[in-house]
Amino acid sequence: MKRLLLIIACCVFAAGLSAAPAGAADKAAVVNELTALQKQMLEMQKQMETLEGQLETSKQNAAAAQQQAQQASQAVDQKMAEVSGKFKTLDDLAKKFKDLKISGAIRTRWWEGNHEQNSFDVYEIQFCMRYDVSENISGQFEMRWHPSGNMSGRAEYANYSNWGGDTTQVENAFAEFRNLNIGPVEGKLLVGKLRNQALGIVPNHNDDGRVTADNGLFHDSMDAARITGLQYLTKWQDFRWNFAVFNGYALQGDSSRFGSKPAGIRQLRYSQMDLDDNHQKAYSTALWYVPSTDSLKGLKVAYSYFHQKLSDNDLAAFNSIMGRNAGMDGNFWGNPTKSRSDIRTGPSLTYDRGPFALKTEYFMGTVADVDMNWWYVTLGYKIKELRTEFWLRYSQANYDQKTIRDIKASGAWDKAQWTPCIVYHLHPMADLYFEYYFNDVDEPSNAHKLTNNYGFVELIVKY
């Protein structure tokens, strides 16, 4: 169409020129002008053809770009859908496991004792998993691994073994049921294996427990072992009354040692057992008073009672530890007991306010036919600015050798222990312990005096 208009314009212009009178020279000039104009018109025609080609190409490019944009938009939508699906899966997993908590600690030590080689030791690796199934139900499992185990098979390990016990140990495995209330009394049921919450101060090494990283004389003698059974914990106003029915504690037998392990001094102590070897079950109860008034804040007072029946293995261990068997430690005839009763009862008190802390317990009882008492006092001073705590504990275990004079072995000797302890908090998740155990025994006059002190520096890193 454009080319047609150009041709018509040229013809009209030429016709106008031919109609005007002119000479031969003028005609030649007009012809030249027409020729030049024709060339210009042809060039313009070419340029317009070129522009038309470029316009068509632009249209094609625009169509291709629009198609690519549509494809990119579809790809983005698809990726967004995939990402959204993955995030939904992650959200579903997060919702499902949001109440799963994993924690633990790594404990490393440098250890030395009067009858042990000094040694660096990866003492214990702890792994704990707790899952809150619902608002009222939780489960907890804790495994402890002692890498050095008790490797006493080789001569170089003869005077050193890990005090943590077996190479692998189930510390906790229990279910917790909350809101089992009786009227205004709050109730909680624990089923499985864990520390006894119904007997004095629970011997965990923390501010509420024994403070030191190791148990020491009192808790080894009284309640260091975990229990497997049922525990019902109650709370009413300022009172806490806890009950426990469980497999009985086991006396350690020939593996019992006091202080530095190879010292040769025996101790009447409990061991950790998942099962007992008779049909009798132990039970204990503890009534705590925790005043909420400001004037008594930080004070906790309790009274506890424990009873179990000793098994055949317990009696054999008891007679051996106390020297009641014939021929032991100068006891020619022997006087092994057959009494199976094990009763312990006494008060506990803690006071923790400001920089000062006090913990003390006194238990008395009768194991088989021997009257005994165990007690300790722990004093603490905390310097918050220095992130440092200073503790000093004195404890005793006393056995009645006057009424029954033929308990002669070292297990029957009265024992005492001083334990200074410094705790430095490197970080909220890392603590450094400095502990030393000065042990004393009231051995007979004709017995060879043995020193059996020990100590260690321990780093605890939590996660």
Sine and cosine of phi, psi and omega as CSV:
sin_phi,cos_phi,sin_psi,cos_psi,sin_omega,cos_omega
0.00,0.00,-0.69,0.72,0.01,-1.00
-0.91,0.42,-0.66,0.75,0.03,-1.00
-0.89,0.46,-0.63,0.77,0.00,-1.00
-0.88,0.48,-0.69,0.73,0.02,-1.00
-0.88,0.47,-0.63,0.78,0.02,-1.00
-0.90,0.43,-0.67,0.74,-0.02,-1.00
-0.91,0.42,-0.70,0.72,0.01,-1.00
-0.88,0.48,-0.67,0.75,0.01,-1.00
-0.88,0.47,-0.64,0.76,0.01,-1.00
-0.90,0.43,-0.68,0.74,-0.03,-1.00
-0.91,0.42,-0.69,0.72,0.01,-1.00
-0.89,0.46,-0.66,0.75,0.01,-1.00
-0.91,0.42,-0.65,0.76,-0.02,-1.00
-0.93,0.38,-0.64,0.77,0.00,-1.00
-0.90,0.43,-0.63,0.78,0.02,-1.00
-0.90,0.44,-0.61,0.79,-0.01,-1.00
-0.94,0.35,-0.66,0.75,-0.03,-1.00
-0.93,0.36,-0.45,0.89,-0.01,-1.00
-0.97,0.25,-0.37,0.93,-0.01,-1.00
-0.99,0.14,0.67,-0.75,0.03,-1.00
-0.95,0.30,0.62,-0.78,-0.02,-1.00
-0.30,-0.95,0.28,-0.96,0.04,-1.00
-1.00,0.03,-0.02,-1.00,-0.02,-1.00
-0.90,0.43,-0.59,0.81,-0.01,-1.00
-0.93,0.37,-0.63,0.78,0.01,-1.00
-0.91,0.41,-0.60,0.80,0.01,-1.00
-0.90,0.44,-0.65,0.76,0.00,-1.00
-0.90,0.44,-0.62,0.79,0.01,-1.00
-0.92,0.40,-0.64,0.77,0.01,-1.00
-0.90,0.43,-0.65,0.76,0.01,-1.00
-0.87,0.49,-0.68,0.73,0.01,-1.00
-0.89,0.46,-0.67,0.75,0.01,-1.00
-0.90,0.44,-0.66,0.75,0.02,-1.00
-0.88,0.47,-0.66,0.75,0.00,-1.00
-0.89,0.46,-0.69,0.73,0.01,-1.00
-0.91,0.42,-0.66,0.75,0.00,-1.00
-0.90,0.43,-0.61,0.79,0.03,-1.00
-0.89,0.46,-0.63,0.78,0.03,-1.00
-0.90,0.44,-0.69,0.72,0.00,-1.00
-0.88,0.47,-0.65,0.76,0.01,-1.00
-0.90,0.44,-0.64,0.77,0.03,-1.00
-0.90,0.44,-0.66,0.75,0.02,-1.00
-0.90,0.43,-0.66,0.75,0.05,-1.00
-0.89,0.46,-0.61,0.79,0.04,-1.00
-0.88,0.47,-0.68,0.73,0.02,-1.00
-0.89,0.46,-0.69,0.72,-0.01,-1.00
-0.88,0.47,-0.65,0.76,0.01,-1.00
-0.92,0.39,-0.59,0.81,0.07,-1.00
-0.89,0.45,-0.64,0.77,0.03,-1.00
-0.90,0.44,-0.69,0.73,0.02,-1.00
-0.89,0.45,-0.63,0.78,0.05,-1.00
-0.88,0.47,-0.65,0.76,0.04,-1.00
-0.89,0.45,-0.68,0.73,0.01,-1.00
-0.90,0.43,-0.62,0.79,0.02,-1.00
-0.90,0.43,-0.66,0.75,0.03,-1.00
-0.90,0.44,-0.66,0.75,0.03,-1.00
-0.89,0.46,-0.67,0.74,0.01,-1.00
-0.88,0.48,-0.65,0.76,0.05,-1.00
-0.88,0.48,-0.69,0.72,0.01,-1.00
-0.89,0.45,-0.68,0.73,0.02,-1.00
-0.89,0.45,-0.64,0.77,0.02,-1.00
-0.89,0.45,-0.65,0.76,0.03,-1.00
-0.90,0.44,-0.66,0.75,0.03,-1.00
-0.91,0.42,-0.66,0.75,0.01,-1.00
-0.89,0.45,-0.64,0.77,0.03,-1.00
-0.89,0.45,-0.64,0.77,0.03,-1.00
-0.90,0.43,-0.68,0.73,0.04,-1.00
-0.89,0.45,-0.63,0.77,0.02,-1.00
-0.89,0.45,-0.66,0.75,0.04,-1.00
-0.89,0.45,-0.69,0.72,0.03,-1.00
-0.89,0.46,-0.67,0.74,0.02,-1.00
-0.90,0.44,-0.65,0.76,0.01,-1.00
-0.89,0.45,-0.67,0.75,0.04,-1.00
-0.90,0.44,-0.66,0.75,0.02,-1.00
-0.89,0.45,-0.67,0.74,0.03,-1.00
-0.88,0.47,-0.70,0.72,0.02,-1.00
-0.87,0.49,-0.65,0.76,0.01,-1.00
-0.90,0.43,-0.71,0.70,0.02,-1.00
-0.89,0.45,-0.66,0.75,0.03,-1.00
-0.87,0.49,-0.64,0.77,0.03,-1.00
-0.91,0.42,-0.67,0.74,0.02,-1.00
-0.90,0.44,-0.73,0.68,0.00,-1.00
-0.88,0.48,-0.68,0.73,0.02,-1.00
-0.87,0.49,-0.65,0.76,0.04,-1.00
-0.90,0.44,-0.66,0.75,0.02,-1.00
-0.91,0.41,-0.69,0.73,0.03,-1.00
-0.89,0.45,-0.59,0.81,0.05,-1.00
-0.90,0.44,-0.65,0.76,0.06,-1.00
-0.89,0.46,-0.70,0.72,0.04,-1.00
-0.89,0.45,-0.65,0.76,0.04,-1.00
-0.89,0.46,-0.66,0.75,0.02,-1.00
-0.89,0.45,-0.68,0.74,0.04,-1.00
-0.91,0.42,-0.67,0.75,0.00,-1.00
-0.89,0.46,-0.65,0.76,0.03,-1.00
-0.91,0.41,-0.61,0.79,-0.05,-1.00
-0.94,0.33,-0.62,0.78,-0.09,-1.00
-0.93,-0.36,0.30,0.95,-0.02,-1.00
-0.91,0.42,-0.39,0.92,-0.01,-1.00
-0.99,-0.15,0.22,0.98,0.09,-1.00
-1.00,-0.02,0.84,-0.55,-0.04,-1.00
-0.86,-0.50,0.76,-0.64,0.02,-1.00
-0.88,-0.48,0.75,-0.67,-0.01,-1.00
-0.52,-0.86,0.04,-1.00,0.02,-1.00
0.23,-0.97,-0.21,-0.98,-0.02,-1.00
-0.34,-0.94,0.39,-0.92,0.13,-0.99
-0.86,-0.51,0.83,-0.55,-0.04,-1.00
-0.91,-0.41,0.86,-0.51,0.04,-1.00
-0.87,-0.49,0.58,-0.81,-0.11,-0.99
-0.71,-0.70,0.47,-0.88,0.37,-0.93
-0.91,-0.42,0.83,-0.56,-0.21,-0.98
-0.83,-0.56,0.59,-0.80,0.13,-0.99
-0.50,-0.87,0.45,-0.89,0.01,-1.00
-0.40,-0.91,0.26,-0.97,-0.02,-1.00
-0.88,0.48,-0.50,0.86,-0.06,-1.00
-0.84,-0.54,0.46,0.89,0.01,-1.00
-0.70,-0.72,0.46,-0.89,0.18,-0.98
-0.96,0.28,0.57,-0.82,0.09,-1.00
-0.96,0.29,0.53,-0.85,-0.15,-0.99
-0.39,-0.92,0.61,-0.79,0.27,-0.96
-0.99,0.11,0.59,-0.81,-0.08,-1.00
-0.48,-0.88,0.74,-0.68,0.26,-0.97
-0.98,0.18,1.00,-0.05,-0.21,-0.98
-0.92,0.40,-0.71,0.70,-0.13,-0.99
-0.34,-0.94,0.61,-0.79,0.14,-0.99
-0.85,-0.53,0.84,-0.55,-0.08,-1.00
-0.94,-0.33,0.64,-0.77,0.10,-1.00
-0.72,-0.69,0.84,-0.54,-0.05,-1.00
-0.79,-0.62,0.70,-0.71,0.02,-1.00
-0.75,-0.66,0.79,-0.61,0.02,-1.00
-0.79,-0.62,0.71,-0.70,-0.02,-1.00
-0.77,-0.63,0.84,-0.54,0.04,-1.00
-1.00,0.00,0.99,-0.17,-0.06,-1.00
-0.90,0.43,-0.67,0.74,0.02,-1.00
-0.47,-0.88,-0.13,-0.99,0.00,-1.00
-0.88,0.47,-0.48,0.88,-0.12,-0.99
-0.90,-0.43,-0.02,1.00,-0.07,-1.00
-0.75,-0.66,0.74,-0.67,0.06,-1.00
-0.64,-0.77,0.38,-0.92,0.11,-0.99
-0.76,-0.66,0.56,-0.83,-0.01,-1.00
-0.65,-0.76,0.65,-0.76,0.03,-1.00
-0.68,-0.73,0.74,-0.67,0.03,-1.00
-0.69,-0.72,0.81,-0.58,0.04,-1.00
-0.92,-0.38,0.64,-0.77,0.07,-1.00
-0.84,-0.54,0.73,-0.68,-0.02,-1.00
-0.87,-0.48,0.79,-0.62,0.04,-1.00
-0.95,-0.31,0.99,-0.16,-0.13,-0.99
-0.83,0.56,-0.61,0.79,-0.01,-1.00
-0.99,0.15,-0.14,0.99,0.05,-1.00
0.79,0.61,-0.65,-0.76,0.15,-0.99
-0.79,-0.62,0.92,0.38,-0.12,-0.99
-0.99,0.15,0.98,0.19,-0.01,-1.00
-0.97,-0.24,0.15,0.99,-0.04,-1.00
-0.95,0.32,-0.48,0.88,-0.01,-1.00
-0.99,-0.13,0.50,-0.87,-0.11,-0.99
-0.87,0.49,-0.59,0.80,-0.06,-1.00
-0.94,0.33,-0.25,0.97,0.06,-1.00
-0.97,-0.22,0.16,0.99,-0.13,-0.99
-0.89,0.45,-0.51,0.86,-0.03,-1.00
-0.93,-0.37,0.45,0.89,0.11,-0.99
-0.49,-0.87,0.74,-0.67,0.15,-0.99
-0.48,-0.88,0.46,-0.89,-0.06,-1.00
-0.93,0.37,0.79,-0.62,-0.02,-1.00
-0.97,0.23,-0.14,0.99,-0.02,-1.00
-0.93,0.37,-0.30,0.95,0.02,-1.00
0.95,-0.30,-0.58,-0.81,-0.05,-1.00
-0.86,0.51,0.38,-0.93,-0.02,-1.00
-0.85,0.53,-0.69,0.72,0.10,-1.00
-0.86,-0.51,0.61,-0.79,-0.11,-0.99
-0.54,-0.84,0.76,-0.66,0.10,-0.99
-1.00,0.07,0.95,-0.32,-0.01,-1.00
-0.98,0.19,-0.74,0.67,0.01,-1.00
-0.70,-0.71,0.60,-0.80,0.17,-0.99
-0.33,-0.94,1.00,-0.04,-0.10,-0.99
-0.51,-0.86,0.32,-0.95,0.13,-0.99
-0.94,-0.35,0.57,-0.82,-0.05,-1.00
-0.84,-0.55,0.81,-0.58,0.01,-1.00
-0.89,-0.46,0.89,-0.45,-0.06,-1.00
-0.98,-0.19,0.17,-0.98,0.04,-1.00
0.87,0.50,0.56,0.83,0.14,-0.99
-1.00,-0.05,0.93,0.37,-0.17,-0.98
-1.00,0.07,0.44,-0.90,0.12,-0.99
-0.85,-0.52,0.99,-0.12,-0.07,-1.00
0.88,0.48,-0.79,-0.61,0.00,-1.00
-0.98,0.18,-0.08,1.00,-0.04,-1.00
-1.00,0.01,0.87,-0.49,0.06,-1.00
-0.96,0.27,0.65,-0.76,-0.04,-1.00
-0.72,-0.69,0.54,-0.84,0.02,-1.00
-0.60,-0.80,0.72,-0.69,-0.03,-1.00
-0.93,-0.36,0.76,-0.65,0.07,-1.00
-0.90,-0.43,0.78,-0.62,-0.05,-1.00
-0.81,-0.58,0.87,-0.49,0.03,-1.00
0.73,-0.68,-0.56,-0.83,-0.09,-1.00
-0.92,-0.40,0.80,-0.61,0.08,-1.00
-0.17,-0.99,-0.02,-1.00,0.04,-1.00
-0.91,0.42,0.50,-0.86,0.00,-1.00
-0.96,0.28,0.91,-0.42,0.01,-1.00
-1.00,0.03,0.00,1.00,-0.12,-0.99
-0.86,-0.51,0.60,0.80,0.03,-1.00
-0.41,-0.91,1.00,-0.05,0.09,-1.00
0.88,0.47,-0.46,-0.89,0.00,-1.00
-0.98,0.19,0.83,-0.56,-0.03,-1.00
-0.90,0.43,0.82,-0.57,-0.15,-0.99
-0.99,0.15,0.77,0.64,0.20,-0.98
-1.00,0.06,0.56,-0.83,-0.01,-1.00
-1.00,0.09,1.00,0.02,0.07,-1.00
-0.40,-0.92,-0.04,-1.00,-0.06,-1.00
-0.89,0.46,-0.52,0.85,0.01,-1.00
-1.00,0.10,-0.27,0.96,-0.09,-1.00
-0.96,-0.28,-0.76,-0.65,-0.14,-0.99
-1.00,0.02,-0.13,0.99,0.05,-1.00
0.97,0.24,-0.82,0.57,-0.07,-1.00
-0.95,0.31,0.35,-0.94,0.01,-1.00
-0.96,0.28,-0.45,0.89,0.07,-1.00
-0.96,-0.29,0.32,-0.95,-0.06,-1.00
-0.92,0.39,-0.82,0.58,-0.10,-0.99
1.00,-0.01,0.00,-1.00,-0.14,-0.99
-0.85,0.52,-0.78,0.63,-0.12,-0.99
-0.90,0.44,-0.81,0.59,-0.11,-0.99
-0.95,0.32,-0.49,0.87,0.13,-0.99
-0.89,0.46,-0.60,0.80,-0.04,-1.00
-0.98,0.18,-0.46,0.89,-0.19,-0.98
-0.97,-0.26,-0.88,0.47,-0.22,-0.98
-0.44,-0.90,0.58,0.81,-0.01,-1.00
-0.94,0.35,-0.43,0.90,-0.11,-0.99
-0.96,0.29,0.51,-0.86,0.17,-0.99
-0.97,0.25,0.28,-0.96,0.03,-1.00
-0.82,-0.57,0.43,-0.90,0.08,-1.00
-0.86,-0.51,0.90,-0.45,-0.05,-1.00
0.22,-0.98,-0.59,-0.81,-0.03,-1.00
-0.90,-0.45,0.65,-0.76,0.10,-1.00
-0.72,-0.70,0.76,-0.65,0.04,-1.00
-0.88,-0.47,0.89,-0.46,-0.08,-1.00
-0.94,-0.33,0.76,-0.65,-0.04,-1.00
-0.84,-0.55,0.36,-0.93,0.02,-1.00
-0.57,-0.82,0.77,-0.64,0.08,-1.00
-0.57,-0.82,0.92,-0.40,-0.05,-1.00
0.79,0.61,-0.89,-0.46,-0.04,-1.00
-1.00,-0.09,0.22,0.97,-0.08,-1.00
-0.90,-0.44,0.58,-0.81,0.11,-0.99
-0.79,-0.61,0.84,-0.54,0.00,-1.00
-0.80,-0.60,0.91,-0.42,-0.09,-1.00
-0.92,-0.40,0.56,-0.83,-0.02,-1.00
-0.76,-0.65,0.56,-0.83,0.01,-1.00
-0.59,-0.81,0.69,-0.72,0.15,-0.99
-0.80,-0.59,0.81,-0.59,-0.20,-0.98
-0.37,-0.93,0.21,-0.98,0.15,-0.99
-0.88,0.47,0.66,-0.75,-0.10,-0.99
-0.91,0.42,0.46,-0.89,0.16,-0.99
-0.90,0.44,0.45,-0.89,0.05,-1.00
-0.92,-0.38,0.70,-0.72,0.14,-0.99
-0.96,0.29,0.61,-0.80,-0.22,-0.98
-0.96,0.27,-0.36,0.93,0.03,-1.00
0.96,0.29,-0.64,-0.77,-0.11,-0.99
-0.93,0.37,-0.28,0.96,-0.01,-1.00
-0.99,0.12,-0.05,1.00,-0.05,-1.00
-0.96,0.28,0.74,-0.68,0.05,-1.00
-0.58,-0.82,0.56,-0.83,0.03,-1.00
-0.95,-0.32,0.78,-0.62,0.04,-1.00
0.96,0.28,-0.57,-0.82,-0.01,-1.00
-0.85,0.52,0.80,-0.59,-0.30,-0.95
-0.84,0.54,-0.71,0.70,-0.05,-1.00
-1.00,0.10,0.27,0.96,-0.09,-1.00
-0.94,0.35,-0.34,0.94,0.01,-1.00
1.00,0.06,0.14,0.99,0.03,-1.00
-0.98,-0.20,0.82,-0.57,-0.07,-1.00
-1.00,-0.06,0.28,-0.96,-0.06,-1.00
-0.57,-0.82,0.67,-0.74,0.12,-0.99
-0.98,0.21,0.96,-0.28,-0.11,-0.99
-0.60,-0.80,0.37,-0.93,0.01,-1.00
-1.00,0.02,0.38,-0.92,0.12,-0.99
-0.82,-0.57,0.31,-0.95,0.01,-1.00
-0.99,0.14,0.82,-0.57,0.01,-1.00
-0.72,-0.69,0.67,-0.74,0.14,-0.99
-0.99,0.11,-0.47,0.88,-0.02,-1.00
-0.75,-0.66,0.53,-0.85,0.16,-0.99
-0.96,-0.27,0.20,-0.98,-0.16,-0.99
-0.96,-0.26,0.42,0.91,0.15,-0.99
-0.56,-0.83,0.08,-1.00,-0.08,-1.00
-1.00,0.08,-0.10,1.00,-0.01,-1.00
-0.97,0.23,0.57,-0.82,0.07,-1.00
-0.90,-0.43,0.53,-0.85,0.05,-1.00
-1.00,0.00,0.38,-0.93,0.12,-0.99
-0.57,-0.82,0.46,-0.89,0.02,-1.00
-0.51,-0.86,0.35,-0.94,0.04,-1.00
-0.50,-0.86,0.51,-0.86,0.01,-1.00
-0.60,-0.80,0.78,-0.62,0.05,-1.00
-0.95,-0.31,0.88,-0.48,-0.04,-1.00
-0.95,-0.33,0.62,-0.79,0.16,-0.99
-0.90,-0.43,0.88,-0.47,-0.05,-1.00
-0.84,-0.54,1.00,0.01,-0.08,-1.00
-0.91,0.42,0.64,-0.77,-0.02,-1.00
-0.99,-0.16,-0.08,1.00,0.01,-1.00
-0.94,0.34,0.53,-0.85,-0.05,-1.00
-0.87,0.49,-0.60,0.80,-0.06,-1.00
-0.92,0.39,-0.44,0.90,-0.02,-1.00
-0.93,-0.38,0.25,0.97,-0.02,-1.00
-0.88,0.48,0.71,-0.71,-0.03,-1.00
0.99,-0.12,-0.12,0.99,-0.02,-1.00
-0.99,-0.11,0.68,-0.73,0.11,-0.99
-0.65,-0.76,0.76,-0.65,-0.02,-1.00
-0.77,-0.63,0.66,-0.75,-0.04,-1.00
-0.60,-0.80,0.34,-0.94,0.20,-0.98
-0.70,-0.71,0.71,-0.71,-0.12,-0.99
-0.81,-0.59,0.41,-0.91,0.07,-1.00
-0.62,-0.78,0.67,-0.74,-0.02,-1.00
-0.67,-0.75,0.63,-0.77,0.05,-1.00
-0.53,-0.85,0.66,-0.75,0.14,-0.99
-0.48,-0.88,0.26,-0.96,0.11,-0.99
-0.97,-0.23,0.75,-0.66,0.01,-1.00
-0.96,0.27,0.61,-0.79,0.03,-1.00
-1.00,0.05,0.05,-1.00,0.06,-1.00
-0.87,0.49,-0.67,0.74,0.02,-1.00
-0.91,0.41,-0.61,0.80,0.05,-1.00
-0.89,0.46,-0.68,0.74,0.01,-1.00
-0.90,0.44,-0.68,0.74,0.03,-1.00
-0.88,0.47,-0.68,0.74,0.03,-1.00
-0.91,0.42,-0.68,0.74,-0.03,-1.00
-0.88,0.47,-0.74,0.67,-0.01,-1.00
-0.89,0.45,-0.58,0.81,0.02,-1.00
-0.94,0.33,-0.73,0.68,-0.02,-1.00
-0.88,0.47,-0.63,0.77,-0.05,-1.00
-1.00,0.02,-0.04,1.00,0.03,-1.00
0.96,0.28,0.53,0.85,-0.05,-1.00
-1.00,0.02,-0.07,1.00,0.01,-1.00
-1.00,0.07,0.49,-0.87,-0.04,-1.00
-0.87,0.49,0.71,-0.71,0.07,-1.00
1.00,0.07,-0.06,1.00,-0.04,-1.00
-1.00,0.03,0.80,-0.59,0.12,-0.99
0.78,0.63,0.69,0.72,0.06,-1.00
0.99,0.14,0.03,1.00,0.04,-1.00
-1.00,0.04,1.00,0.01,-0.20,-0.98
-0.89,0.45,-0.75,0.66,-0.10,-0.99
-1.00,0.07,-0.53,0.85,-0.04,-1.00
0.98,0.19,0.43,-0.90,0.01,-1.00
-0.49,-0.87,0.88,0.47,-0.05,-1.00
-0.91,0.41,0.69,-0.72,0.00,-1.00
-1.00,0.06,0.43,-0.90,0.10,-1.00
-0.88,-0.48,0.10,1.00,0.00,-1.00
-0.95,0.31,0.74,-0.68,-0.10,-0.99
-0.96,-0.28,0.07,1.00,-0.08,-1.00
-0.98,0.18,0.62,-0.78,0.09,-1.00
-0.64,-0.77,0.98,-0.21,-0.06,-1.00
-0.83,-0.55,0.72,-0.70,0.02,-1.00
-0.61,-0.79,0.67,-0.75,-0.02,-1.00
-0.43,-0.90,0.48,-0.88,0.02,-1.00
0.23,-0.97,0.13,-0.99,-0.04,-1.00
-1.00,-0.04,0.37,-0.93,0.10,-0.99
-0.70,-0.71,0.53,-0.85,0.00,-1.00
-0.53,-0.85,0.69,-0.73,0.14,-0.99
-0.73,-0.68,0.57,-0.82,0.09,-1.00
-0.63,-0.78,0.88,-0.48,-0.08,-1.00
-0.68,-0.73,0.97,-0.23,-0.03,-1.00
-0.51,-0.86,0.79,-0.61,-0.03,-1.00
0.91,0.42,-0.64,-0.77,-0.02,-1.00
-0.99,0.16,-0.19,0.98,-0.12,-0.99
-0.98,-0.18,0.53,-0.85,0.04,-1.00
-0.54,-0.84,0.57,-0.82,0.03,-1.00
-0.65,-0.76,0.71,-0.70,0.10,-1.00
-0.68,-0.73,0.75,-0.66,0.01,-1.00
-0.46,-0.89,0.56,-0.83,0.06,-1.00
-0.60,-0.80,0.53,-0.85,0.10,-0.99
-0.68,-0.74,0.86,-0.52,0.05,-1.00
-0.83,-0.56,0.66,-0.75,0.11,-0.99
-0.81,-0.59,0.41,-0.91,-0.02,-1.00
-0.01,-1.00,-0.09,-1.00,0.02,-1.00
-0.75,-0.67,0.86,-0.51,0.08,-1.00
-0.96,-0.28,0.86,-0.50,-0.16,-0.99
0.84,0.54,-0.91,-0.41,0.00,-1.00
-0.89,-0.46,0.34,0.94,-0.04,-1.00
-0.92,-0.40,0.83,-0.56,0.07,-1.00
-0.98,0.22,0.63,-0.78,-0.07,-1.00
-0.57,-0.82,0.29,-0.96,0.21,-0.98
-0.53,-0.85,0.50,-0.87,-0.03,-1.00
-0.69,-0.72,0.67,-0.75,0.03,-1.00
-0.38,-0.92,0.31,-0.95,0.07,-1.00
-0.39,-0.92,0.36,-0.93,0.12,-0.99
-0.73,-0.68,0.78,-0.63,0.04,-1.00
-0.85,-0.52,0.80,-0.60,0.05,-1.00
-0.92,-0.40,0.64,-0.77,-0.02,-1.00
-0.69,-0.72,0.51,-0.86,0.08,-1.00
-0.66,-0.75,0.82,-0.57,-0.09,-1.00
-0.92,-0.38,0.78,-0.63,0.07,-1.00
-0.95,-0.32,0.99,-0.14,-0.12,-0.99
-0.89,0.45,-0.63,0.77,-0.04,-1.00
-0.89,0.45,-0.53,0.85,-0.01,-1.00
-0.99,-0.10,0.00,1.00,-0.02,-1.00
0.82,0.57,0.62,0.78,-0.12,-0.99
-0.77,-0.64,0.62,-0.78,0.07,-1.00
-0.82,-0.57,0.65,-0.76,0.05,-1.00
-0.89,-0.45,0.78,-0.63,-0.03,-1.00
-0.74,-0.67,0.55,-0.84,0.09,-1.00
-0.64,-0.76,0.81,-0.58,-0.03,-1.00
-0.83,-0.56,0.70,-0.71,0.13,-0.99
-0.84,-0.55,0.74,-0.67,-0.04,-1.00
-0.65,-0.76,0.41,-0.91,0.02,-1.00
-0.67,-0.74,0.47,-0.88,0.19,-0.98
-0.72,-0.69,0.87,-0.49,-0.11,-0.99
-0.85,-0.53,0.68,-0.73,-0.06,-1.00
-0.82,-0.57,0.63,-0.77,-0.07,-1.00
-0.98,0.19,0.99,-0.15,0.03,-1.00
-0.99,-0.12,-0.03,1.00,-0.05,-1.00
-1.00,0.09,-0.70,0.72,-0.01,-1.00
-0.94,0.33,-0.70,0.72,0.01,-1.00
-0.91,-0.40,0.99,-0.13,-0.18,-0.98
-0.99,0.15,-0.19,0.98,-0.06,-1.00
-0.99,-0.14,0.35,0.94,0.25,-0.97
-1.00,-0.01,0.97,-0.25,-0.24,-0.97
-0.87,-0.50,-0.31,0.95,-0.06,-1.00
-0.94,0.34,0.20,-0.98,-0.10,-1.00
-0.90,0.43,-0.34,0.94,0.07,-1.00
-0.90,0.44,-0.41,0.91,-0.03,-1.00
-1.00,-0.02,-0.08,1.00,0.01,-1.00
-0.95,0.30,0.67,-0.74,0.10,-1.00
-0.89,0.45,0.59,-0.81,-0.12,-0.99
-0.76,-0.65,0.52,-0.85,0.06,-1.00
-0.65,-0.76,0.39,-0.92,-0.06,-1.00
-0.46,-0.89,0.77,-0.64,0.16,-0.99
-0.97,-0.24,0.72,-0.69,-0.01,-1.00
-0.70,-0.71,0.99,-0.12,0.20,-0.98
-0.98,0.17,0.60,-0.80,-0.04,-1.00
-0.58,-0.82,0.72,-0.69,0.11,-0.99
-0.86,-0.51,0.79,-0.62,0.04,-1.00
-0.90,-0.44,0.85,-0.52,0.04,-1.00
-0.92,-0.39,0.85,-0.52,-0.03,-1.00
-1.00,0.02,1.00,-0.10,0.02,-1.00
-0.89,0.45,-0.57,0.82,-0.12,-0.99
-0.29,-0.96,0.38,-0.93,0.08,-1.00
-0.82,0.57,-0.35,0.94,0.00,-1.00
-0.91,-0.40,0.30,0.95,0.00,-1.00
-0.50,-0.87,0.79,-0.61,-0.01,-1.00
-0.78,-0.62,0.54,-0.84,0.03,-1.00
-0.87,-0.50,0.84,-0.55,-0.05,-1.00
-0.94,-0.34,0.70,-0.71,0.15,-0.99
-0.86,-0.51,0.91,-0.42,-0.07,-1.00
-0.72,-0.69,0.59,-0.81,0.13,-0.99
-0.63,-0.77,0.62,-0.79,-0.08,-1.00
-0.88,-0.48,0.95,-0.30,0.08,-1.00
-1.00,-0.06,0.92,-0.38,-0.11,-0.99
-0.96,-0.29,0.63,-0.78,0.01,-1.00
-0.70,-0.71,0.63,-0.78,0.04,-1.00
-0.77,-0.63,0.58,-0.81,0.03,-1.00
-1.00,-0.06,0.96,0.26,-0.07,-1.00
-0.98,0.19,0.41,-0.91,0.06,-1.00
-0.85,0.52,0.36,-0.93,-0.07,-1.00
-0.89,0.47,-0.47,0.88,-0.04,-1.00
-1.00,-0.04,0.04,1.00,-0.03,-1.00
-1.00,0.05,0.54,-0.84,0.04,-1.00
-0.96,0.29,0.80,-0.60,-0.03,-1.00
-0.96,0.28,0.77,-0.63,-0.01,-1.00
-0.87,-0.49,0.72,-0.69,0.15,-0.99
-1.00,-0.08,0.71,-0.71,-0.06,-1.00
-0.64,-0.77,0.72,0.70,0.04,-1.00
-0.99,0.17,0.36,-0.93,0.08,-1.00
-0.38,-0.93,0.25,-0.97,0.02,-1.00
-0.29,-0.96,0.16,-0.99,-0.01,-1.00
-0.31,-0.95,0.32,-0.95,0.19,-0.98
-0.90,-0.44,0.80,-0.60,-0.09,-1.00
-0.79,-0.62,0.72,-0.70,0.10,-0.99
-0.95,-0.30,0.82,-0.58,0.02,-1.00
-0.91,-0.42,0.90,-0.43,0.05,-1.00
-0.93,-0.36,0.85,-0.53,-0.07,-1.00
-0.98,-0.18,0.34,-0.94,0.08,-1.00
-0.58,-0.82,0.00,0.00,0.00,0.00
